Amino acid sequence: MSDEVKAKEEFTPLADRIFCEMIINDDDKAIGGIIIPDSAQNKPRKALVISVGDGTMTPEGKIIPLRVKAGDKVILDQFGGTDLKINDIDYKLVVERDCLGIIG
């Protein structure tokens, strides 16, 4: 089993956390194939949801499930979440409120 697949299978987000793989489109690259860093771009970022936590717990102890699920493509807030790099792949760990919407 490759390290990339192993990392995806072994990482389980907790509560309302969402584990996403960042999507880099061709339109995010400049002429010559240079990738423009996210810090230089002023736009939301696209990501593929890899796994999600169980949801948010209310004060009464009830769990409210997340609206996004594994396999969804989402738009993330530009400054939200925590950047992770596993085996040279960019991931993001965000809370549900950092997801601006689901694509398609």
C-alpha positions as CSV (number, residue, x, y, z in Angstrom):
1,M,0.0,0.0,0.0
2,S,1.4,3.4,-1.0
3,D,2.1,6.0,1.7
4,E,-0.5,8.4,0.1
5,V,-3.3,5.8,0.3
6,K,-2.2,4.8,3.8
7,A,-2.3,8.5,5.0
8,K,-5.8,8.9,3.6
9,E,-7.1,5.7,5.2
10,E,-5.4,6.4,8.6
11,F,-6.5,10.0,9.0
12,T,-9.9,10.4,10.5
13,P,-11.0,14.0,11.3
14,L,-12.9,14.6,14.6
15,A,-16.1,16.5,15.3
16,D,-16.9,19.0,12.5
17,R,-13.5,18.7,10.8
18,I,-13.2,18.0,7.1
19,F,-10.0,16.5,5.5
20,C,-9.6,17.8,2.0
21,E,-7.2,17.3,-0.9
22,M,-6.5,20.6,-2.6
23,I,-7.3,20.8,-6.3
24,I,-4.9,22.7,-8.5
25,N,-6.4,23.6,-11.9
26,D,-4.5,24.6,-15.1
27,D,-5.9,28.1,-14.7
28,D,-4.0,28.4,-11.4
29,K,-0.7,28.2,-13.3
30,A,1.1,31.0,-15.1
31,I,2.7,30.7,-18.5
32,G,5.6,28.3,-18.3
33,G,3.8,26.0,-15.8
34,I,4.7,28.0,-12.7
35,I,2.1,27.5,-10.0
36,I,1.0,30.8,-8.5
37,P,1.0,30.4,-4.7
38,D,-2.4,30.6,-2.9
39,S,-1.0,33.6,-0.9
40,A,-0.7,35.5,-4.2
41,Q,-4.2,34.7,-5.3
42,N,-7.2,36.5,-4.0
43,K,-9.8,33.8,-4.6
44,P,-11.4,30.8,-2.7
45,R,-9.8,27.4,-3.2
46,K,-11.2,24.2,-4.6
47,A,-10.8,20.9,-2.7
48,L,-11.9,17.3,-2.8
49,V,-13.4,16.0,0.5
50,I,-11.5,12.9,1.5
51,S,-13.1,12.2,4.9
52,V,-15.3,14.0,7.5
53,G,-15.8,13.8,11.2
54,D,-19.0,12.6,13.0
55,G,-20.4,16.1,13.3
56,T,-21.0,18.8,15.9
57,M,-22.2,17.9,19.4
58,T,-25.0,20.0,20.9
59,P,-25.0,20.9,24.7
60,E,-27.7,18.1,25.1
61,G,-25.2,15.5,23.6
62,K,-26.9,15.1,20.3
63,I,-24.6,14.9,17.2
64,I,-25.6,17.0,14.2
65,P,-24.0,15.4,11.1
66,L,-22.1,17.4,8.6
67,R,-23.7,18.4,5.3
68,V,-20.6,17.5,3.2
69,K,-19.4,14.0,2.6
70,A,-16.4,12.2,1.2
71,G,-16.2,12.7,-2.5
72,D,-17.8,16.1,-2.6
73,K,-15.9,19.0,-4.3
74,V,-16.0,22.1,-2.2
75,I,-14.9,25.8,-2.3
76,L,-12.9,26.7,0.8
77,D,-12.5,30.1,2.5
78,Q,-9.1,31.5,1.4
79,F,-7.8,31.8,5.0
80,G,-9.5,29.0,6.8
81,G,-8.2,25.7,8.0
82,T,-4.8,24.1,8.6
83,D,-2.4,23.2,5.7
84,L,-1.1,19.7,5.7
85,K,1.4,18.2,3.3
86,I,1.6,14.4,3.1
87,N,3.8,12.7,0.5
88,D,4.1,16.0,-1.5
89,I,0.3,16.3,-1.7
90,D,-1.4,19.4,-0.3
91,Y,-4.3,18.7,2.1
92,K,-6.4,21.0,4.2
93,L,-8.1,20.3,7.5
94,V,-11.1,22.7,7.9
95,V,-14.2,23.1,10.0
96,E,-17.5,22.9,8.1
97,R,-18.0,26.7,8.4
98,D,-14.9,27.2,6.2
99,C,-16.6,25.4,3.3
100,L,-18.4,28.1,1.2
101,G,-20.3,25.6,-0.9
102,I,-20.4,22.3,-2.7
103,I,-19.5,22.2,-6.4
104,G,-21.8,20.3,-8.8
